[in-house]
Amino acid sequence: MPLDPDAQLVIDMIRAAGRPPFETLTPPEARQAYSNSRKVLQPRLQDVAEVRNLNAPGPAGDIPLRIYRGLGADPAEKLPALVYFHGGGWLLGDLDSHDGVCRRFANVARCCVVSVDYRMAPEHKFPAAVDDSAAATRWVMSNAASLGIDASRVAVGGDSAGGNLAAVMALMARDGGLPPVVFQLLIYPATDMRMVTASSQTVTEGVPLTSATMRWFINHYMRSAEDANDWRASPLRAADLSGTAQALVLTCAYDPLCDEGIAYAQRLDREGVRVTRLHFSDQPHGFMSMGRIVHTADVAIDMMGAVLKKALWPPGPPE
């Protein structure tokens, strides 16, 4: 299927602006280019009931967090929560880059969203992002009462590199390394750093994230090729996925990560985990953050938010 015309317009705009591929830039240059693009691509921010910044203690210092409460939430109510890890190849992104996405999830799912600003490569290589994500998740659940969160209804989620981290958090929670989580929201997740799938070899041009760009991210994130075999880097390499939280896995066809996301969803299903799959055959990687131009982005977030809400607000017993 051809690209969605909205997504094609984004690609045409990138080409017209003369933005070079990330893999031709230094990390600081790539971060600046990424920041510049979001001003053009992201829609107006939705209002929420509350936004506040705070810090969680981490293994190498404070981890910045941003907490959102959805519109209509009673200030005294203990809300379910989504601990969210932003995308950007473990090298790009921050609390601001995913501000709009987190606001929308908070409103659609009527929950508290806690966005985590984990340490970034190449300054901090694997497993720094994993360690920070785990420390932040553990701190949120340990301090749930003071944060207005119901610790028994906490999900983890993220997009791309953040989807990778969320999948790892769900595995850690199953194994007792973190308190239990009830849901994992995996949005075009990176699940296998070996880059051996068909899509990782064939999505080579014409889209914002190509195979070459993804390898550039991985090379900055990994300490060595051996790290790709570690399940904390490649959750698809975990020996067993059974017993992890129910999941939603979103994939898109114009994405080098497409096949590994599908493979992860298929393994979850085979190994007894309830999983919802969403596949967009006409979208590129990263489309969820292009809502000013790609109108399907809001549709996708609303669909995911509806599934998340159902998981976080299970129906009570019949009266």
N, C-alpha and C positions, 0 to 999 in steps of 0.2 A: 504494500500500500504506500502511496506517496506521502510525504510529510504533510502534516496539517499546514494549511496556508499561513496561519498565524506563526507557527514555528519557523516556516520558511522565511517569513518577513524578518524574524529575529536574526536568522543566519545572514540574510542579505544586509541587515543593518550592521552587523559585526564586520562583515566584509567591506562595506562602504566606509566604515569608520577606520579601517586599516589596522584593527587590533590583531597583533600577531598571535599565533598559538602560544599557549602558556609554556610549552616545553622549550620555546626559544627565548624565554625570559628568565631573569633571576627571580628567586622567591619574592624579594621586595617589589620588583616590577610587576610580578603576577598578582600580588595582593592589591596593588594600586589599580591595576586593570580590572580586577574583579570588583573592587569597591566602586569604581566608576560605572561599571555596567549595571549595577543594581539600581542606581538612581534612575536609569532609563527603563528598566524592565519590571520593577516591582510596583504593585498598585498602591494606592493610598492606604495608610494604616487604619485598620478597624479600631474603634474604641473598645476597651475592655473595662471591667469593674476596677481593676487595680493592677499596677505594674510597680515592682520595686526591685532594686539591685541589692545583692548581698554577696557574701563570700562563704565558701565552705573550706575547712582546712584540708589540705592535700599533702601528698608525699613530698612535694617540693615547694610548698608555700600555698598561699590562698588560691582557691579556684573561683573565679567570678561566676556568679549565677544571676539569672533574671527570672523573676516569678511573675506569672500572669494569672489573674482570676477572671473567668469568663463573665460576660455581662449578665446581670440579674442575680449573681451569687450573693447570698447573705454574708456579711462580713464575719458572722459568728459560725457559719456553717463549715463543717469539715468536708472538704471536697475530695473526690478522687483526683489523682494526679498523673500526668505524663511527664517523665523525665526525658528531655529531648536533647539529642546530640546533633549539632549542625554538620552539614556536608562541607566539601571543599578540599577533598583529597588529603586530609590530615595536615594541610598546609595553608589553605585559604579559609576565610569565614570567621565569624565571631558572633557575639550576641546581637549586633545590629543587622548582620546579613540575613538573619532568619527571624527578625522581629515580627514581620508581617505574618509569616507562616505560623509562628507560635500564638500570636493573637487570634488568628482564625481558628486554630485547633481548640484554644481555650473556649471560644464562643460556641463553636459547633458541638463540641463534646460536653459542654457545661462542666468544665473541670479546671483544675489548676495546672498550668504548664510551667515546668522548671527547666529553663534553657541553660546548658552547661558550656562554659568556655574553657575547654581542656587545652593542655599544652600542645603546641604545633611543631611539626617538622618544618625544615630540617634541623632547627635548633634543638628540638627534643624528639628523638627518634623513638620508634617502637621499643618498649611498650608504654611510653610515657602517657599517651592519650588513653590507653586502656586503664592504667593506674589512676589517672585523674577521674575518668568516668566512673570507675568503681567507687572511689572515695566520695565523689559527689553524690552518687546514688545512695550509698550507705548513710551519708550525713543527712540527706533529705528524709530518709525513712526513720532515722534515729530521732530527728527533730520535727517529725510530722505534726505533732500536737501544736507546737508553737508556730508552725507555718500554716496552720489551718488546713491540714491535709489528713485524710483518712489513710493510715499506713497499710490497711488491708486491701486497698484498691489503688495500687500504683502500677503504672505501665512504663515501659521504656520504648523509645522510638528515635528515629533519625533518618536522614536521607544520605545516600551515597556513602561517604566515609562514616557519617553518623549512623547510617543503617548498619554498617559493619560493627560499630561499637555497641549499638543496641542489641544485635544478635549475640555478641559476646557477653553482654550484661545478663541476658536471659539465660545463657548457659551457666554463668557463674551463680545466678540465683537458684537454678535447679540443683547445683552441686553444693549449696550451702555457703558459698563465698560471699553472697549477698542475701538479704532477706527476700522472701518470695515476691515475684511480680506476677501480675494477672494477665498481661498482654504485651506483645512485642509488635511494634509498628515499623516495618522495614520497607523503606521507600528507595527504589532502585539501589539495593544494597551491594556493596563490594563484599563478596564472601570467599574469594579464592585468589590470593596474591600471586599464584603461579601463572595466571593469564594463559590458560590452555583451552578455553572454550572456543567454539566457532565464532561467536560474536566478538570475542576479544581479539580475533585475528582479522576480521573482515570489516569492522566499522573503522575505517581508516581515513576518511575525509568527509568534508561537507557538513559537519556537525560540531558543536562546541567541545564535546568530549570525544576524542578519538582514541584508538588503541595506543598511539604514541604518547598522547597526553597522560593517559592512565599509567603507562609505564614510568613516565617522568614523576608522577605523584608517588608511585610505589617505591621507586629508587630513592626518593628523598625520605620516605617514611621508614623503610626497612634498614636495619643495621647491616644485614648480609642476606644472601639468597636463602640461607637456611631458615630465616625467620618466616618465610612463606609457608613452611610446614607446621608452624605453631598454630594451634586452633584459635588462639587469641588474636592472631592476624588473619587467619583464614578459617572462619567458623565452619565452612563447608568441609574442612578437613577433620573436624571433630569426629571421634569414633562413634558417637551416639548422640542423636538429637532428641530422643524420646524424653518425655517428662518436662520439656520446656513449656513456657506459657503459650497459650493460643496466639495465633499470629495473623497479621495481614502483610502480604508481600506484594508490592507494586513493581512492575517492570515496564519498560518501553522498548520498542523494537530498534530505534535508532540510537543504540547505546552499547558500547563494548561490554558493559556489565549485564546485559540482558540475560544471557544464557546461564550465568552463575546465579542470578537471582531466581530464575525459574527452577534451576537444579536445587536450590536451597528449599524453595517452597515444596517441590516434589518430595524431597527427603523428609521434611517435616510431616507431610501427609502420610508417607509410607511408614513412618516411625510413630504414628499414632497421635500426632499433634493436630488439633483443629486449626485449619489454615484457610483464610480467604485470599484468593488470588485476583489481582487487578492487572490487566495487561493493556497497554495503549499502543496499538500497532502503528500509529501515525505521529508519535512524539519522540523527541530526543531526550537524552539524559539532562536533568536539571530543569525540565519544563515547569515544575511546580513553583519555581521562584521567578517565573516570567509572566506573572498574572496581569501586568499592565497591558500586555500585547497578546499573550496566549490565553485565550478565554477558557480553555479546558483546564487550566491550572486551578481555578476556583472550583470547578466541578469536581476535580480529583480530590481536592482537600475536603470538600463537603462529603464526598462519598466515604473517604477514609475516616473522617470525623464521625460519621454516622455509625460505622462499625466500631470505632473506639468507644463511642458513647454507650453502645449496647453492652460492651464488655465491662465498662466502668460503672454502669448503672443497671446491673442485672435486675430483672423483675422480681418483686417480692412474692411470697406465697399468696395464693388466691384467698380472698376474704370470704 
